[in-house]
């Protein structure tokens, strides 16, 4: 019975809680418009590797589906500056150490230019190392006037 519960727990963990962010192909770096909200844009795991565009004064919020993500910030704070501190919101719906929840960070588009938002993680679930494709997150943000 114990082996069965362990197998079921592992299967549930792999199927949902520690969902991996795989790089999306974006041929030619064509700007995209994921998750537009009034006054801003929300980028998520599926936007990894993409280029997005916003206007000066708008907000870009990164929301990654694992509490293991460490959002490094903006490569160019003069163009895209942090709006507060990174947030981690665990969800109580998985086993301890499963990484269930969201890591997020908001950025304000301060000036025209280009900046890269990056994040990394070492763990993709309880005692599960990430592959190189699962451990890095990058979104290029083009800010227009």
C-alpha positions as CSV (number, residue, x, y, z in Angstrom):
1,X,0.0,0.0,0.0
2,X,2.8,2.4,0.9
3,X,4.6,1.8,-2.5
4,X,1.3,2.5,-4.2
5,X,0.8,5.9,-2.4
6,X,4.4,6.9,-3.2
7,X,3.9,6.1,-6.9
8,X,0.6,8.0,-7.0
9,X,2.2,11.0,-5.2
10,X,5.1,11.0,-7.6
11,X,2.8,10.8,-10.6
12,X,0.7,13.7,-9.4
13,X,3.8,15.8,-8.7
14,X,5.1,15.2,-12.2
15,X,1.8,15.9,-13.9
16,X,1.1,19.3,-12.4
17,X,2.9,20.9,-9.5
18,X,6.4,21.3,-10.8
19,X,5.4,22.1,-14.4
20,X,8.5,22.8,-16.5
21,X,9.0,25.9,-18.5
22,X,10.3,24.8,-21.9
23,X,11.6,27.4,-24.3
24,X,9.1,28.4,-26.9
25,X,10.4,28.9,-30.4
26,X,9.9,32.4,-31.7
27,X,11.4,32.5,-35.2
28,X,13.0,35.9,-35.9
29,X,12.2,37.3,-32.5
30,X,8.8,38.5,-33.7
31,X,7.0,40.5,-30.9
32,X,4.0,38.8,-29.4
33,X,1.2,39.9,-27.1
34,X,0.6,37.3,-24.4
35,X,-1.8,38.1,-21.5
36,X,-2.6,41.7,-22.1
37,X,-4.2,43.5,-19.2
38,X,-5.3,47.1,-18.8
39,X,-2.1,49.1,-18.6
40,X,0.2,46.2,-19.0
41,X,1.2,42.7,-20.0
42,X,1.5,39.4,-18.1
43,X,4.1,36.9,-19.3
44,X,4.2,33.3,-18.1
45,X,6.1,30.1,-18.5
46,X,4.9,29.6,-22.1
47,X,6.4,33.0,-23.1
48,X,10.0,31.8,-22.4
49,X,12.3,32.9,-25.2
50,X,9.8,35.3,-26.7
51,X,10.0,39.0,-27.5
52,X,7.1,41.2,-26.3
53,X,6.4,44.9,-26.8
54,X,4.9,47.5,-24.4
55,X,4.7,51.2,-24.3
56,X,6.4,53.6,-21.8
57,X,4.3,53.7,-18.7
58,X,2.9,50.2,-19.0
59,X,3.6,47.4,-16.6
60,X,5.1,44.0,-17.4
61,X,4.4,41.2,-14.8
62,X,6.2,37.9,-14.9
63,X,4.3,35.0,-13.4
64,X,6.1,31.6,-13.3
65,X,4.4,28.5,-12.2
66,X,6.8,27.2,-9.5
67,X,8.0,28.6,-6.3
68,X,11.5,27.5,-7.2
69,X,12.0,30.3,-9.7
70,X,14.3,33.1,-8.8
71,X,13.6,36.1,-10.9
72,X,16.9,37.9,-11.5
73,X,15.3,41.2,-12.7
74,X,15.8,43.4,-15.7
75,X,19.0,43.6,-17.8
76,X,18.4,47.4,-18.2
77,X,16.7,49.0,-15.2
78,X,16.7,52.4,-17.0
79,X,14.3,50.9,-19.6
80,X,12.4,48.3,-17.5
81,X,12.6,49.0,-13.7
82,X,11.4,46.7,-10.9
83,X,8.1,47.7,-9.3
84,X,8.5,46.3,-5.8
85,X,10.1,43.0,-4.8
86,X,9.7,39.5,-6.3
87,X,6.7,37.7,-4.8
88,X,6.3,33.9,-4.1
89,X,2.8,32.6,-3.5
90,X,2.8,28.9,-2.6
91,X,-0.3,26.9,-3.1
92,X,-1.3,24.3,-0.5
93,X,-2.4,21.8,-3.1
94,X,0.7,19.6,-3.3
95,X,3.3,17.8,-1.2
96,X,5.8,19.9,0.7
97,X,8.8,20.6,-1.4
98,X,6.8,20.2,-4.6
99,X,7.3,23.8,-5.7
100,X,3.5,24.4,-6.2
101,X,2.7,28.0,-6.5
102,X,3.7,31.1,-8.4
103,X,6.8,33.3,-8.4
104,X,6.1,36.8,-9.8
105,X,7.7,40.2,-10.3
106,X,6.3,43.4,-11.8
107,X,8.3,45.8,-13.9
108,X,7.5,49.3,-15.1
109,X,8.4,50.4,-18.7
110,X,10.3,53.6,-17.9
111,X,11.9,54.6,-21.2
112,X,12.1,53.4,-24.8
113,X,14.7,50.6,-25.4
114,X,15.2,46.9,-24.9
115,X,15.6,44.9,-21.7
116,X,15.7,41.2,-20.9
117,X,13.9,39.7,-17.8
118,X,15.5,36.5,-16.7
119,X,14.9,33.9,-14.1
120,X,16.5,30.6,-13.1
121,X,15.8,27.6,-10.9
122,X,17.8,24.5,-9.8
123,X,14.9,22.3,-8.7
124,X,11.9,21.2,-10.7
125,X,10.2,19.5,-7.8
126,X,11.0,17.6,-4.7
127,X,14.5,16.3,-5.1
128,X,14.2,16.7,-8.9
129,X,17.0,18.5,-10.8
130,X,16.1,20.6,-13.8
131,X,17.4,20.0,-17.3
132,X,19.1,23.0,-18.8
133,X,16.0,23.8,-20.8
134,X,13.9,23.8,-17.7
135,X,16.3,25.9,-15.5
136,X,16.4,29.2,-17.4
137,X,13.7,31.7,-18.3
138,X,14.2,34.8,-20.6
139,X,11.8,37.3,-22.1
140,X,13.0,40.2,-24.2
141,X,10.9,43.3,-23.7
142,X,10.9,46.1,-26.3
143,X,9.6,49.4,-24.8
144,X,8.3,52.0,-27.3
145,X,7.6,55.7,-26.6
